[in-house]
Amino acid sequence: MDVAGSAAAREGAAHAPPDAEPGHQRKDDVTVGDLLDQAQHAGFGFLFALLAVLSIPAVGLSTPFGLALAIGGVQMVVGLRSPWMPGLIRRRRLPIRLLHWMHETLPRWTQWLARMVRPRLTFLLRGPLWSLCGLAVILQGLGLALPLPIPGSNLIFAIPVILYAIAVLEDDGLLVAICHAIVLGQVALAVIMWDLIVQAVKALFA
């Protein structure tokens, strides 16, 4: 995340583990809007990567950032090629320590993938199939927005979004297809779990 790294370096904060309590704000914090304005050329790819990564370690931010992802997905569904975010999201302040964490951690997570992605099967990112990507992001965003009482549950939804973001940035249709397969697996698992819950409830009250 070069934009995050440059923002963090510009503010000169000390490197430390992220601390993203919603009420914890410092005058040298930056906003989501600041980062988006610096990366306008990267469009949805940067937006999705930023919001997904921020939702992983941050306390209390997965719900608003998940909803922001869903908003971005809706814009893809209707055919927009560059994102718009409401002021409520753009004004959200981000601790500099969180940006340092992103700058140091994300490259380690994605360096293996960077050697593999390239422009290919680009038709999967065009026309109606672009909207299909948006629908998948909506599902992941809504999943992130759910306050699931499961440690690490954010990763279930954040990782596919990060992969979609890389696919959009690199125009890699093969990676998009892999992401679609992951989402289909999530949907199938959700249907199975829901059926099991319904059957258990019926058995309980039978």
Backbone as CSV, one residue per row, in Angstrom:
resi,resn,N_x,N_y,N_z,CA_x,CA_y,CA_z,C_x,C_y,C_z
1,MET,0.847,-1.187,0.000,0.000,0.000,0.000,0.878,1.230,0.000
2,ASP,1.329,1.645,-1.139,2.268,2.754,-1.201,1.646,4.046,-0.709
3,VAL,0.367,4.266,-1.023,-0.278,5.496,-0.587,-0.333,5.547,0.925
4,ALA,-0.684,4.440,1.543,-0.719,4.403,3.006,0.663,4.638,3.573
5,GLY,1.675,4.054,2.956,3.030,4.230,3.451,3.500,5.656,3.329
6,SER,3.197,6.303,2.223,3.635,7.688,2.053,2.918,8.608,3.024
7,ALA,1.639,8.322,3.275,0.901,9.145,4.236,1.473,8.982,5.627
8,ALA,1.789,7.759,5.981,2.350,7.515,7.307,3.724,8.142,7.441
9,ALA,4.546,8.005,6.430,5.885,8.569,6.495,5.840,10.085,6.567
10,ARG,4.884,10.674,5.885,4.786,12.127,5.872,4.458,12.659,7.258
11,GLU,3.687,11.905,8.007,3.322,12.363,9.341,4.413,12.072,10.355
12,GLY,5.306,11.101,10.081,6.459,10.857,10.933,6.144,10.210,12.258
13,ALA,5.078,9.435,12.333,4.750,8.755,13.580,5.644,7.555,13.769
14,ALA,5.836,7.154,15.051,6.684,6.006,15.351,5.989,4.732,14.946
15,HIS,6.778,3.714,14.523,6.218,2.427,14.147,5.733,1.727,15.398
16,ALA,4.500,1.204,15.344,3.916,0.519,16.492,2.758,-0.314,16.012
17,PRO,2.314,-1.301,16.814,1.148,-2.087,16.438,-0.051,-1.181,16.278
18,PRO,-1.018,-1.573,15.439,-2.160,-0.703,15.173,-3.031,-0.527,16.392
19,ASP,-3.564,0.663,16.527,-4.514,0.961,17.597,-5.620,1.765,16.961
20,ALA,-6.718,1.125,16.666,-7.745,1.783,15.869,-9.063,1.906,16.608
21,GLU,-9.008,2.145,17.906,-10.246,2.383,18.621,-10.946,3.583,18.004
22,PRO,-12.251,3.486,17.722,-12.945,4.572,17.050,-12.794,5.911,17.740
23,GLY,-12.699,5.930,19.068,-12.611,7.202,19.767,-11.216,7.757,19.865
24,HIS,-10.223,6.960,19.431,-8.833,7.374,19.585,-8.398,8.147,18.345
25,GLN,-8.302,9.475,18.440,-7.951,10.310,17.303,-6.838,11.258,17.705
26,ARG,-5.927,11.467,16.796,-4.839,12.405,17.025,-4.845,13.424,15.905
27,LYS,-4.253,14.554,16.186,-4.305,15.617,15.194,-3.519,15.267,13.943
28,ASP,-2.582,14.290,14.033,-1.819,13.920,12.850,-2.436,12.724,12.133
29,ASP,-3.641,12.282,12.545,-4.333,11.232,11.813,-4.718,11.739,10.422
30,VAL,-4.930,10.799,9.503,-5.416,11.157,8.176,-6.794,10.546,8.000
31,THR,-7.509,10.977,6.981,-8.855,10.472,6.746,-8.858,9.509,5.568
32,VAL,-9.934,8.723,5.499,-10.116,7.837,4.344,-10.141,8.660,3.061
33,GLY,-10.781,9.822,3.109,-10.836,10.690,1.934,-9.462,11.132,1.468
34,ASP,-8.551,11.430,2.421,-7.183,11.815,2.051,-6.531,10.719,1.212
35,LEU,-6.663,9.473,1.652,-6.038,8.359,0.938,-6.688,8.135,-0.420
36,LEU,-8.013,8.228,-0.478,-8.696,8.025,-1.754,-8.323,9.106,-2.755
37,ASP,-8.182,10.347,-2.279,-7.818,11.439,-3.182,-6.422,11.240,-3.760
38,GLN,-5.517,10.640,-2.977,-4.158,10.400,-3.453,-4.091,9.243,-4.446
39,ALA,-5.124,8.431,-4.495,-5.081,7.231,-5.341,-6.285,7.165,-6.277
40,GLN,-6.713,8.317,-6.772,-7.874,8.345,-7.653,-7.680,7.464,-8.884
41,HIS,-6.443,7.412,-9.389,-6.179,6.643,-10.605,-6.388,5.153,-10.395
42,ALA,-6.300,4.695,-9.149,-6.398,3.261,-8.875,-7.844,2.796,-8.738
43,GLY,-8.783,3.730,-8.613,-10.194,3.408,-8.634,-10.633,2.404,-7.592
44,PHE,-11.536,1.503,-8.035,-12.123,0.539,-7.114,-11.079,-0.378,-6.497
45,GLY,-10.039,-0.716,-7.237,-9.029,-1.625,-6.716,-8.416,-1.114,-5.428
46,PHE,-7.985,0.144,-5.430,-7.387,0.709,-4.217,-8.418,0.844,-3.110
47,LEU,-9.622,1.304,-3.468,-10.667,1.488,-2.458,-10.961,0.180,-1.733
48,PHE,-11.143,-0.886,-2.489,-11.487,-2.167,-1.871,-10.337,-2.706,-1.028
49,ALA,-9.114,-2.583,-1.536,-7.961,-3.057,-0.763,-7.841,-2.276,0.541
50,LEU,-7.997,-0.963,0.471,-7.887,-0.120,1.663,-8.925,-0.509,2.711
51,LEU,-10.186,-0.573,2.302,-11.251,-0.845,3.262,-11.152,-2.252,3.838
52,ALA,-10.787,-3.223,2.996,-10.687,-4.603,3.482,-9.543,-4.755,4.473
53,VAL,-8.388,-4.177,4.151,-7.232,-4.296,5.043,-7.498,-3.573,6.359
54,LEU,-8.116,-2.405,6.294,-8.409,-1.663,7.518,-9.372,-2.421,8.425
55,SER,-10.240,-3.216,7.842,-11.248,-3.909,8.643,-10.675,-5.100,9.401
56,ILE,-9.461,-5.551,9.058,-8.911,-6.759,9.678,-8.453,-6.505,11.115
57,PRO,-7.538,-5.530,11.351,-7.054,-5.364,12.725,-7.833,-4.354,13.538
58,ALA,-8.658,-3.545,12.881,-9.262,-2.401,13.553,-10.432,-2.816,14.430
59,VAL,-10.521,-2.189,15.594,-11.600,-2.460,16.539,-12.793,-1.574,16.202
60,GLY,-13.935,-2.182,15.922,-15.149,-1.425,15.687,-15.278,-0.817,14.313
61,LEU,-14.375,-1.146,13.382,-14.425,-0.538,12.058,-14.926,-1.488,10.982
62,SER,-15.074,-2.764,11.284,-15.488,-3.697,10.237,-16.901,-3.390,9.747
63,THR,-17.775,-2.925,10.633,-19.148,-2.630,10.202,-19.210,-1.439,9.255
64,PRO,-18.664,-0.260,9.609,-18.726,0.855,8.650,-17.940,0.591,7.380
65,PHE,-16.774,-0.052,7.484,-15.995,-0.322,6.285,-16.642,-1.418,5.445
66,GLY,-17.313,-2.379,6.100,-18.059,-3.380,5.345,-19.194,-2.748,4.559
67,LEU,-19.910,-1.816,5.190,-20.980,-1.109,4.489,-20.420,-0.259,3.355
68,ALA,-19.238,0.338,3.571,-18.604,1.122,2.510,-18.245,0.227,1.327
69,LEU,-17.761,-0.985,1.603,-17.480,-1.939,0.528,-18.753,-2.271,-0.239
70,ALA,-19.848,-2.476,0.483,-21.116,-2.776,-0.178,-21.552,-1.617,-1.071
71,ILE,-21.340,-0.386,-0.597,-21.670,0.794,-1.409,-20.837,0.803,-2.690
72,GLY,-19.531,0.501,-2.549,-18.678,0.430,-3.732,-19.124,-0.663,-4.678
73,GLY,-19.535,-1.817,-4.129,-20.019,-2.901,-4.972,-21.265,-2.516,-5.747
74,VAL,-22.179,-1.786,-5.105,-23.384,-1.319,-5.796,-23.007,-0.436,-6.979
75,GLN,-22.000,0.413,-6.798,-21.562,1.287,-7.887,-21.009,0.479,-9.057
76,MET,-20.314,-0.628,-8.763,-19.844,-1.505,-9.835,-21.020,-2.177,-10.540
77,VAL,-22.020,-2.594,-9.771,-23.181,-3.265,-10.360,-23.879,-2.363,-11.370
78,VAL,-23.968,-1.067,-11.064,-24.647,-0.144,-11.986,-23.729,0.336,-13.097
79,GLY,-22.465,-0.126,-13.099,-21.583,0.139,-14.224,-20.586,1.261,-14.059
80,LEU,-20.472,1.859,-12.863,-19.475,2.913,-12.673,-18.069,2.318,-12.735
81,ARG,-17.107,3.102,-13.243,-15.728,2.632,-13.344,-14.822,3.267,-12.305
82,SER,-15.298,4.281,-11.595,-14.515,4.883,-10.518,-15.450,5.136,-9.340
83,PRO,-14.935,5.000,-8.119,-15.809,4.995,-6.942,-16.140,6.373,-6.403
84,TRP,-17.252,6.425,-5.712,-17.659,7.590,-4.931,-17.992,7.102,-3.533
85,MET,-17.545,7.836,-2.519,-17.834,7.491,-1.137,-18.528,8.663,-0.448
86,PRO,-19.534,8.388,0.377,-20.215,9.470,1.107,-19.279,10.137,2.108
87,GLY,-19.619,11.361,2.465,-18.776,12.132,3.379,-18.550,11.448,4.711
88,LEU,-19.548,10.694,5.190,-19.416,10.000,6.468,-18.233,9.036,6.452
89,ILE,-18.015,8.366,5.319,-16.889,7.442,5.187,-15.603,8.213,4.927
90,ARG,-15.657,9.224,4.055,-14.452,9.981,3.702,-13.866,10.703,4.911
91,ARG,-14.710,11.110,5.846,-14.220,11.851,7.014,-13.714,10.941,8.126
92,ARG,-13.854,9.645,7.950,-13.403,8.709,8.991,-11.897,8.828,9.164
93,ARG,-11.455,9.088,10.392,-10.040,9.309,10.652,-9.341,7.993,10.951
94,LEU,-8.095,7.885,10.467,-7.307,6.665,10.613,-6.032,6.978,11.384
95,PRO,-5.757,6.257,12.462,-4.514,6.487,13.206,-3.296,6.217,12.332
96,ILE,-2.271,7.044,12.472,-1.049,6.876,11.695,-0.416,5.517,11.961
97,ARG,-0.511,5.050,13.210,0.081,3.745,13.518,-0.568,2.630,12.709
98,LEU,-1.862,2.774,12.410,-2.542,1.787,11.580,-2.007,1.825,10.149
99,LEU,-1.718,3.026,9.643,-1.163,3.146,8.291,0.235,2.545,8.226
100,HIS,1.030,2.752,9.271,2.354,2.122,9.316,2.218,0.603,9.276
101,TRP,1.260,0.103,10.042,1.043,-1.345,10.062,0.686,-1.858,8.672
102,MET,-0.189,-1.139,7.971,-0.566,-1.530,6.614,0.641,-1.538,5.694
103,HIS,1.444,-0.470,5.782,2.590,-0.319,4.888,3.609,-1.431,5.108
104,GLU,3.754,-1.886,6.341,4.751,-2.907,6.648,4.223,-4.326,6.444
105,THR,2.922,-4.523,6.651,2.368,-5.871,6.668,1.837,-6.322,5.317
106,LEU,1.114,-5.445,4.612,0.463,-5.867,3.370,1.434,-6.411,2.329
107,PRO,2.603,-5.773,2.115,3.536,-6.352,1.131,3.953,-7.773,1.474
108,ARG,4.090,-8.088,2.755,4.456,-9.455,3.142,3.338,-10.435,2.822
109,TRP,2.104,-9.955,2.915,0.973,-10.826,2.629,0.819,-11.106,1.138
110,THR,1.196,-10.144,0.308,0.862,-10.240,-1.117,2.065,-10.433,-2.032
111,GLN,3.294,-10.496,-1.489,4.459,-10.567,-2.367,4.456,-11.834,-3.218
112,TRP,3.956,-12.949,-2.652,3.893,-14.188,-3.425,2.902,-14.065,-4.572
113,LEU,1.824,-13.303,-4.346,0.798,-13.147,-5.367,1.238,-12.180,-6.457
114,ALA,2.032,-11.170,-6.082,2.469,-10.157,-7.044,3.265,-10.772,-8.186
115,ARG,3.951,-11.883,-7.921,4.746,-12.532,-8.965,3.880,-13.319,-9.946
116,MET,2.616,-13.521,-9.600,1.756,-14.384,-10.407,0.711,-13.622,-11.214
117,VAL,0.269,-12.465,-10.721,-0.827,-11.761,-11.391,-0.316,-11.004,-12.606
118,ARG,-1.178,-10.906,-13.616,-0.871,-10.157,-14.835,-2.170,-9.983,-15.624
119,PRO,-2.210,-9.061,-16.571,-3.425,-8.899,-17.379,-3.726,-10.157,-18.198
120,ARG,-4.916,-10.712,-18.026,-5.354,-11.896,-18.777,-6.853,-12.092,-18.552
121,LEU,-7.494,-12.747,-19.498,-8.938,-12.986,-19.417,-9.677,-11.712,-19.007
122,THR,-9.297,-10.614,-19.631,-9.821,-9.312,-19.203,-11.323,-9.164,-19.432
123,PHE,-11.916,-10.036,-20.270,-13.359,-9.944,-20.496,-14.145,-10.181,-19.206
124,LEU,-13.520,-10.851,-18.230,-14.190,-11.081,-16.949,-14.291,-9.812,-16.113
125,LEU,-13.665,-8.737,-16.582,-13.723,-7.447,-15.893,-14.383,-6.389,-16.767
126,ARG,-15.206,-6.825,-17.702,-15.847,-5.908,-18.637,-17.354,-6.160,-18.667
127,GLY,-18.111,-5.128,-19.012,-19.538,-5.267,-19.250,-20.302,-5.862,-18.078
128,PRO,-21.230,-6.784,-18.374,-22.037,-7.393,-17.302,-21.196,-8.143,-16.274
129,LEU,-20.044,-8.664,-16.695,-19.200,-9.404,-15.760,-18.520,-8.471,-14.757
130,TRP,-18.355,-7.197,-15.121,-17.896,-6.189,-14.160,-18.931,-6.037,-13.047
131,SER,-20.204,-6.025,-13.437,-21.276,-5.930,-12.450,-21.310,-7.157,-11.547
132,LEU,-20.973,-8.328,-12.112,-20.928,-9.542,-11.300,-19.866,-9.423,-10.204
133,CYS,-18.727,-8.815,-10.535,-17.696,-8.555,-9.518,-18.261,-7.672,-8.410
134,GLY,-19.028,-6.662,-8.812,-19.637,-5.779,-7.824,-20.587,-6.514,-6.901
135,LEU,-21.369,-7.438,-7.466,-22.291,-8.218,-6.644,-21.531,-9.049,-5.610
136,ALA,-20.414,-9.636,-6.035,-19.595,-10.423,-5.103,-19.040,-9.547,-3.988
137,VAL,-18.608,-8.337,-4.326,-18.074,-7.422,-3.310,-19.179,-7.000,-2.337
138,ILE,-20.392,-6.813,-2.846,-21.515,-6.484,-1.958,-21.698,-7.570,-0.902
139,LEU,-21.664,-8.830,-1.340,-21.836,-9.942,-0.401,-20.735,-9.947,0.656
140,GLN,-19.491,-9.698,0.214,-18.384,-9.679,1.175,-18.508,-8.496,2.131
141,GLY,-18.914,-7.345,1.600,-19.080,-6.167,2.446,-20.147,-6.368,3.506
142,LEU,-21.278,-6.954,3.106,-22.339,-7.219,4.076,-21.880,-8.244,5.109
143,GLY,-21.077,-9.214,4.674,-20.525,-10.176,5.620,-19.619,-9.507,6.640
144,LEU,-18.787,-8.574,6.172,-17.915,-7.835,7.086,-18.719,-6.979,8.055
145,ALA,-19.836,-6.453,7.578,-20.639,-5.557,8.415,-21.343,-6.298,9.543
146,LEU,-21.491,-7.629,9.404,-22.155,-8.396,10.460,-21.248,-8.500,11.686
147,PRO,-21.760,-8.223,12.865,-20.945,-8.336,14.094,-20.858,-9.789,14.560
148,LEU,-20.162,-10.616,13.797,-20.071,-12.034,14.141,-19.176,-12.225,15.366
149,PRO,-19.624,-12.989,16.356,-18.824,-13.211,17.577,-17.800,-14.322,17.394
150,ILE,-17.107,-14.303,16.269,-16.127,-15.345,15.957,-14.769,-14.677,15.747
151,PRO,-13.755,-15.008,16.545,-12.428,-14.402,16.351,-11.901,-14.668,14.943
152,GLY,-11.413,-13.603,14.292,-10.852,-13.751,12.957,-11.867,-13.881,11.848
153,SER,-13.164,-13.707,12.177,-14.192,-13.866,11.141,-14.063,-12.818,10.038
154,ASN,-13.463,-11.656,10.356,-13.272,-10.631,9.332,-12.481,-11.163,8.146
155,LEU,-11.523,-12.050,8.423,-10.673,-12.565,7.350,-11.468,-13.346,6.319
156,ILE,-12.545,-13.991,6.747,-13.358,-14.787,5.825,-13.852,-13.933,4.673
157,PHE,-14.172,-12.677,4.969,-14.714,-11.784,3.952,-13.669,-10.811,3.413
158,ALA,-12.689,-10.452,4.234,-11.693,-9.464,3.805,-10.740,-10.033,2.758
159,ILE,-10.333,-11.296,2.913,-9.365,-11.871,1.976,-9.905,-11.913,0.551
160,PRO,-11.151,-12.387,0.308,-11.657,-12.326,-1.064,-11.703,-10.909,-1.625
161,VAL,-12.043,-9.921,-0.778,-12.086,-8.538,-1.261,-10.693,-8.070,-1.670
162,ILE,-9.683,-8.409,-0.872,-8.310,-8.035,-1.220,-7.908,-8.673,-2.549
163,LEU,-8.290,-9.926,-2.754,-7.977,-10.607,-4.016,-8.717,-9.957,-5.183
164,TYR,-9.985,-9.594,-4.980,-10.719,-8.869,-6.021,-10.023,-7.547,-6.333
165,ALA,-9.562,-6.857,-5.291,-8.893,-5.571,-5.489,-7.641,-5.730,-6.337
166,ILE,-6.839,-6.748,-6.033,-5.624,-6.995,-6.816,-5.991,-7.337,-8.251
167,ALA,-7.040,-8.140,-8.430,-7.472,-8.512,-9.777,-7.888,-7.289,-10.584
168,VAL,-8.607,-6.364,-9.939,-9.036,-5.145,-10.630,-7.838,-4.267,-10.969
169,LEU,-6.913,-4.115,-10.021,-5.734,-3.280,-10.256,-4.868,-3.837,-11.376
170,GLU,-4.754,-5.166,-11.455,-3.874,-5.803,-12.432,-4.613,-6.294,-13.672
171,ASP,-5.931,-6.103,-13.725,-6.732,-6.561,-14.869,-6.588,-8.071,-15.075
172,ASP,-6.595,-8.814,-13.995,-6.363,-10.256,-14.043,-7.688,-11.008,-13.920
173,GLY,-8.210,-11.441,-15.063,-9.472,-12.161,-15.070,-9.389,-13.536,-14.436
174,LEU,-8.224,-14.177,-14.520,-8.080,-15.490,-13.894,-8.237,-15.385,-12.380
175,LEU,-7.644,-14.354,-11.795,-7.796,-14.149,-10.354,-9.245,-13.838,-10.009
176,VAL,-9.935,-13.105,-10.886,-11.361,-12.844,-10.677,-12.140,-14.156,-10.638
177,ALA,-11.825,-15.058,-11.570,-12.516,-16.351,-11.602,-12.276,-17.130,-10.310
178,ILE,-11.049,-17.075,-9.805,-10.743,-17.739,-8.535,-11.557,-17.117,-7.402
179,CYS,-11.643,-15.793,-7.408,-12.439,-15.099,-6.382,-13.906,-15.506,-6.465
180,HIS,-14.437,-15.586,-7.699,-15.831,-16.012,-7.858,-16.041,-17.404,-7.266
181,ALA,-15.074,-18.295,-7.487,-15.180,-19.655,-6.951,-15.202,-19.633,-5.419
182,ILE,-14.379,-18.759,-4.833,-14.362,-18.633,-3.368,-15.718,-18.157,-2.857
183,VAL,-16.288,-17.159,-3.533,-17.582,-16.615,-3.110,-18.680,-17.668,-3.248
184,LEU,-18.656,-18.427,-4.346,-19.642,-19.498,-4.512,-19.522,-20.519,-3.385
185,GLY,-18.284,-20.823,-3.001,-18.075,-21.730,-1.876,-18.649,-21.172,-0.587
186,GLN,-18.462,-19.860,-0.374,-19.028,-19.222,0.821,-20.550,-19.326,0.828
187,VAL,-21.161,-19.051,-0.336,-22.621,-19.099,-0.428,-23.122,-20.515,-0.165
188,ALA,-22.459,-21.500,-0.769,-22.865,-22.890,-0.555,-22.750,-23.274,0.919
189,LEU,-21.655,-22.860,1.551,-21.468,-23.163,2.972,-22.530,-22.481,3.825
190,ALA,-22.865,-21.230,3.475,-23.892,-20.503,4.226,-25.248,-21.193,4.102
191,VAL,-25.571,-21.675,2.896,-26.847,-22.373,2.688,-26.890,-23.655,3.516
192,ILE,-25.782,-24.400,3.514,-25.723,-25.643,4.289,-25.881,-25.362,5.782
193,MET,-25.156,-24.344,6.274,-25.238,-24.010,7.698,-26.642,-23.553,8.076
194,TRP,-27.258,-22.753,7.213,-28.614,-22.289,7.492,-29.586,-23.464,7.552
195,ASP,-29.433,-24.409,6.630,-30.304,-25.582,6.628,-30.121,-26.395,7.911
196,LEU,-28.862,-26.531,8.350,-28.601,-27.264,9.590,-29.238,-26.571,10.792
197,ILE,-29.159,-25.229,10.812,-29.765,-24.470,11.912,-31.276,-24.649,11.919
198,VAL,-31.887,-24.564,10.736,-33.342,-24.732,10.638,-33.756,-26.119,11.106
199,GLN,-33.014,-27.133,10.663,-33.341,-28.501,11.072,-33.187,-28.678,12.583
200,ALA,-32.143,-28.053,13.156,-31.935,-28.156,14.602,-33.066,-27.491,15.376
201,VAL,-33.516,-26.332,14.902,-34.620,-25.631,15.567,-35.902,-26.448,15.477
202,LYS,-36.152,-27.023,14.292,-37.354,-27.851,14.133,-37.318,-29.051,15.070
203,ALA,-36.130,-29.676,15.168,-36.001,-30.844,16.043,-36.189,-30.459,17.509
204,LEU,-35.758,-29.243,17.860,-35.865,-28.786,19.244,-37.313,-28.599,19.666
205,PHE,-38.139,-28.122,18.739,-39.532,-27.820,19.068,-40.503,-28.878,18.550
206,ALA,-39.956,-29.961,18.029,-40.828,-31.024,17.506,-41.558,-31.727,18.651
